[in-house]
């Protein structure tokens, strides 16, 4: 399902709506892509966390960045029912109504996955009163989510039943028939525009298939709580319902998920314990978690490592040893930025001039870089500023050789390296619409190289002067050297916005994924030699520091 991967990776960087209209199956994909935080609700099957961890591992594999908070609570119902003597009479089943408002207030999700039903019939035969209370509970949950502007996807309950001769809590009652009725009703709500993934139907078909070869097979040894294969089948059903049928049915799905599962499971547990404790509930015997701030900090550290892992696993290294992002970006739309200016842009009075045509006093390195007639021509080797910079506004004017020579990455290639590490690509990417794309999108002019293509292709013809106006916020590192906040960049190319506060994934490298390494707060600006006689004229910079508020006495 590569189309989903592409869509997810493209959209997740900029979609920010709090809810997504869900009129058709494809919109389920959009909801997950757009989500910043996903809340998972359910009973002990959800609280177990294994199907949720599988889902999260799939999200990591596919490049989906939403934070998942599992607030499943053992024994819980949406019906408000509890059988006599439940848990030996020590407590009645928790009712979602008791905590729902607090969950939404504390977690603040923009997407909910809810899986209820297993406990809601309290392991008795199908009864209209109990059925009515299940329906009322689900409708309350749905209405509350809609009132809060949160998209909700309902999951039908898993199958009930263990190996032959196993007596679960329902005894001789055909309790799976109860869950089938609950599931059929939920699926019927699709006609009203509800988003429903039929886990029960998926697992029923999978169980029938397995029992053709093994009549004693069961997903749940005790009839209720799935084992490893049962949780994996729930995850497959949800993944398929979200639109990735290829992954859901793939025999190698466990192998795809395995590299991510240990850390995903750890992160999921840390966040689950913290948020359950913060929200509060009536279920005894649930362990307390960390304070939310501490839990989120630990989770973020795990997430950063997972992102590196994702890039390593999903990226590819060509025969040339060149590493590429595993993304099929669309070609940026070509726009005409207007005529090239005859003269350099005016320099602000508080700017530090790095090159104005008069010499290379502000630079060091390189061999054969020539400054003549007000123009700097690339020689051999990289040059860099003698002074280091962090947060800054940087103005660079450049032009490509004319007539053009070479193709792809060999045509007018150079680069502006912020802090000597984070490259904004310089390349002759001018396209007249007849020759087709000249190179891969995240290698075009203005790209955050191999991380993010420009929003549009605003290049001028070879031989015409072009400008980059770059706003850069350096990455922040914690005292222990770990990344506290990524760098971010906005770029105006020839007066056209091509990046807006784009997060930087790490230092640019041609042969490996981008990753961060602790470094100083100020490092030189560098210009790249790629074997092409690219020229520069006006280069200036304005370092800036965040405005510090003053306390009025």
Secondary structure, 3 states (H helix, E strand, C coil): CHHHHHHHHHHCCCCCCCCCCCCCCHHHHHHHHHCCEEEEEECHHHHHCHHHHHHHHHHHHHCCCCEEEECCCCCCECCCCCCCCHHHHCCCCCEHHHCHHHHHHHHCCCEEEEECCCCCCCCCCCCHHHHHHHHHHHHHHHHHHHHCCCEEEEECCCCCCCCCCCCCCCCCCCHHHHHHHHHHHHHHHHHHCCEEECHHHHHHHHHHHHHHHCCCCCCCCCCCCCCHHHHHHHHHHHHHHCCCHHHHHCCCHHHHHHHHHHHHHHHHHHHHHHHHHHHCCCCCCCCCCCCHHHHHHHHHHHHHHHHHHHHHHHCEECCCCCEECCCCCCCCEECCCCCCCCCCCCCCCCCEEEECCCCCCCEEEEECCEEECCEEECCEEEEEECCCECCEEEEEEEECCCCCCCCHHHCCCEEEEECCCEEEEECCCCCCCCCCCCCCHHHCCCCECCCECCCEECCCCCCCCEEEEEEEECCEECCCCCEEECCEEEEEECCEEEEEEEECCCECCCCCCCECCCCCCCECCEECCCCCCCEEEEEEEEECCCCCCCCCC
